[in-house]
Amino acid sequence: MLRVYRGSDSIADPVIIAYNQVFAAYRGPTVREAVANAKDFLPTKSTLWNILDEDDDSVIEPLEKYIAASRVVTQYIESIFLSNESTAELLRLI
């Protein structure tokens, strides 16, 4: 189940944690520093929900669906990269 951080209005910390876990290892120091500095410009959670006309309760179900779908896509991409032939094909496309 998705856990919505109700105690804090900041989305910067969860965004930075997610970035560090997923992308930081693949980026150079300049990009990592830019991302760290960009957190000061992220809106607060209440501002974001207001822009999207949502609240904590209304976003849980759509976010859970997105996360579930993302897992399937991630597993598919991972399976492609584990195949040597498919990896070579993908690299040719890039």
C-alpha positions, 0 to 999 in steps of 0.5 A: 500500500502507498504511504502518503507522508501526512506529517510533512508538506515537503516533497523535496526529501522523498524526491531526492531520496528517489533520485539518489536510489534510481538515477544518481549512480548513472549521473556525474557530479555536476548533474547530481549537484544540480538536482540537489540544488533544484530541490529548493524550487520544488513546490510544497505538497499542498501547493502541488495538490492545489495545482492538480486539484487533488488531496492526500486521499484522492491521489492514493488510488491513481498513484498505486495504479501507476506504481503497479504498472511501473513494476511491470514495465521495469521488469520488461525492460530489465528482461530485455537488458538481460538478453545479450542479443536484445541489448545489442539491438537496443544499443544500435537503436540509441 
